Amino acid sequence: MGSFTRSVKRKQQRAQKKAAKKKLKKIGKAIQSMPESCSKCQKHVDKANLGSQLDWHVEIDNQLNMTLTCPECKEK
């Protein structure tokens, strides 16, 4: 009985690992397709400066379309 439960646990772990890899791949694709400028004012995003990136606002709709908004446009 012990080997059966181990095999079931291994199967569940493999399924979870596969789902996590699939989700990570989807997130990676979304990040690669992210716009490089503000959708409203066309201000360029400084990808080298992590602090400035955290201020930007990203919206994703149901069709996985992204809109990127700079802090100045977000306040308007």
N, C-alpha and C positions, 0 to 999 in steps of 0.2 A: 504494500500500500504506500510506503514511503517514496518509492521511485516514481509512482504515478503522480503524487502531489508535486514532486520536484519537477517532473516533466511539464506539468500544467503551469507551474510558476515560471519555468523557463520560457514557455510558449507565450505567456502573458508579458514577460519582460521584453521578449523580442518584438512583440506587437507594439508595446509602448515605445521602444527604441525606434522602430520604424516610423511610427506616427510623429515622434519628436523630430526625426531627420526630415520628414516631409514638411512639417511646419516650419522648420528652420530654413529649408530651401525656398519655401514660399515667401518668407520674410526677406530673405536675401534678394530675391527677384524684385520685391517691392522697393527695397532700398536702392537697388541699381536703377530703377525706373523713376526715382524721385526727381522732380524738377530741380534745376540748378539756380533758379531765380524766383523772385516773388511773383505770384500770379497776377498781382494788381499793379505794382509799380516797376517790375522787372529788375529790382535790386538784386545783385549777385550774392549768393551764399558763400561765406568764407568757410570752406570745409576743413581747413587746417586749424581753425580756432574753435575748439569744442565748446568753450564758454558762450560764444555768440550763437552757436547752433542750438543751444538749449532754449534760447529766447524765441526762436521761430515757431510758428504754429502750422502743423500738418493736419489736413483733413482728408479722410479717405471715404468715398461713398460706396454704395453697394456694388458698383461695377469696378471697384478697385482703382478708380481715377483719383489721383492725388492733386491737391491744391496746396501750395506752399505760400504762407503769408509772413511777411517780415513784422517785427515788433511795432514799427511805426504804423503800418497799415492795419494791424490788428487792433490798435487803440482807437482807430477812426470809426 
